[in-house]
Amino acid sequence: MAGPLAHLKVLDLSRILAGPWASQVFADFGAEVIKIERPERGDDTRHWGPPYLKDEQGADTADAAYYLSANRGKKSVTVDITTEEGQQLLKELAAQCDILLENYKVGGLKKYGLDYDSIRAINPGIIYCSITGFGQTGPYKNRAGYDAMIQGMGGLMSITGVPEGLPGAGPQKVGVAVADLMTGMYAVSAVLAAVIHRQQSGDGQHIDLALLDTQVAWLANQAQNYLTSGKAPVRQGTGHPNIVPYQAVPSRDGYFMLAVGNDEQFKRFCHIAGIEQIAENPAYATNAARVQAREQLVPQIEAATRQRDSDWWLEKLSDAHVPCGPINTLDQVFADPQVQARGMVLEQAHPTAGKVKTVRNPVVFSRTQLDYEQGPPVLGQHTEEVLRNLLGKNDEEIEALQGKGVV
């Protein structure tokens, strides 16, 4: 594997999305990621379909699209961790790895001898990252946590959706599992920080990462708005709490996104829209004034934008350097010339489908280029390879483990 993390080995005991998203980033960046899965069934998301990946004859394979989204570049090894032999295999693997990712319930791995203290006794330098719904401490620590409930508990749904009093009003979750995804990204940055600390001190450590903590942390300006003012933000649809106009606006043939970031851009927008008098009105001249006058101003803007098609607005506003953009469906996203020019879609070899498409990592390194050699693995694809090459097991030992259902 190429990439800046090619010197690292990751033992991935995580499932579903937050942990696998983190380990996919490590794999993209060149680390050897060993994904441990249950024999016969594997990661739950393999079955979260339809849609399923099609084979070369057009029939469904065993792997759902959901699984494919978060498991590129890994080695799939099946191990039954409820058996003593399986636990021993994982301890042998942990002894050779730099990083261990897991998302079991608090204390869930202790009965298998795979908790942090047990693994640290084998490998003092291990960086052991535990991802849970609510963390290792606190009154909710033993609860299971799932993305949708965390979006609700963590405040995101209270600021997402149609405002009260309008048709369709009510809280909404985001269309992808953002609490999981952001927790995965925080896991990557935390683990890499711990890697740097280990390089300086020689010490590994345990990272305690919770979905709820993450959701609260990345409320960002909305959280700070509340902490500063004491007033809880409310749903504003596509609108921005601190900038106006910054939202989806109607055109003659649909909608487009208008994202005016400063007063000069607002003046240019009003000139193109033929409503210069609004820009000259002291009630709307500054962003602070526009935020205060949102309810009076936005209907006037929408009346103007309805007079032209979206394409007209996008062309004229872009030429005037007023931030704007289309509201694309996913087929339009992947047909966009910029997305295509950046090579955002990968096509990789796959054992049962022949080829599989995935979305590449958005990071581009100038020196340590990423190669994306390996697609998402089929269940147990690398079990024998890892047992033989990394743990030194011979054919007889591997056959014995297979015969007992350990792997």
QUIPE-V758841 format. One record per backbone hydrogen bond with DSSP energy under -1.0 kcal/mol. CO is the residue of the C=O (numbers start at 1). NH is the residue of the N-H. If there is no record, write none. Layout:
[[CO;NH] [CO;NH]]
This chain:
[[3;6] [5;8] [8;32] [9;98] [9;99] [10;34] [11;101] [12;36] [17;21] [18;22] [19;23] [20;24] [21;25] [22;26] [23;27] [24;28] [25;29] [26;31] [27;30] [29;5] [32;10] [33;75] [34;12] [35;77] [37;79] [38;42] [39;41] [43;46] [44;47] [45;48] [46;64] [47;49] [51;65] [53;61] [55;58] [59;55] [63;53] [64;68] [65;69] [67;70] [71;74] [75;35] [76;382] [77;37] [80;83] [83;87] [84;88] [85;89] [86;90] [87;91] [88;92] [89;93] [90;94] [91;95] [93;96] [98;127] [99;11] [100;129] [101;13] [102;131] [105;108] [109;114] [110;113] [115;119] [116;120] [117;121] [119;123] [123;126] [124;204] [127;100] [128;207] [129;102] [130;209] [132;211] [133;212] [138;141] [140;143] [146;150] [147;151] [148;152] [149;153] [150;154] [151;157] [152;155] [156;159] [160;172] [161;237] [162;170] [163;166] [166;169] [176;178] [177;181] [178;182] [179;183] [180;184] [181;185] [182;186] [183;187] [184;188] [185;189] [186;190] [187;191] [188;192] [189;193] [190;194] [191;195] [192;196] [193;197] [194;198] [195;199] [196;200] [197;201] [198;202] [205;128] [207;130] [209;132] [210;214] [211;215] [212;216] [213;217] [214;218] [216;219] [219;222] [220;224] [221;225] [222;226] [223;227] [224;228] [225;229] [226;230] [236;239] [245;260] [247;258] [249;256] [254;251] [256;249] [257;325] [258;247] [262;266] [263;267] [264;268] [265;269] [266;270] [267;271] [268;272] [269;273] [270;275] [275;278] [276;280] [281;284] [286;290] [287;291] [288;292] [289;293] [291;294] [293;297] [294;298] [297;301] [298;302] [299;303] [300;304] [301;305] [302;306] [304;307] [305;308] [308;252] [309;313] [310;314] [311;315] [312;316] [313;317] [314;318] [315;319] [316;320] [317;322] [318;321] [323;259] [325;257] [329;333] [330;334] [336;340] [337;341] [338;342] [339;344] [340;343] [344;360] [346;358] [348;356] [350;354] [353;355] [354;350] [356;348] [358;346] [367;369] [378;381] [380;383] [382;386] [383;387] [384;388] [385;389] [386;390] [386;391] [387;393] [394;398] [395;399] [396;400] [397;401] [398;402] [399;403] [400;404] [401;406] [402;405] [406;80]]
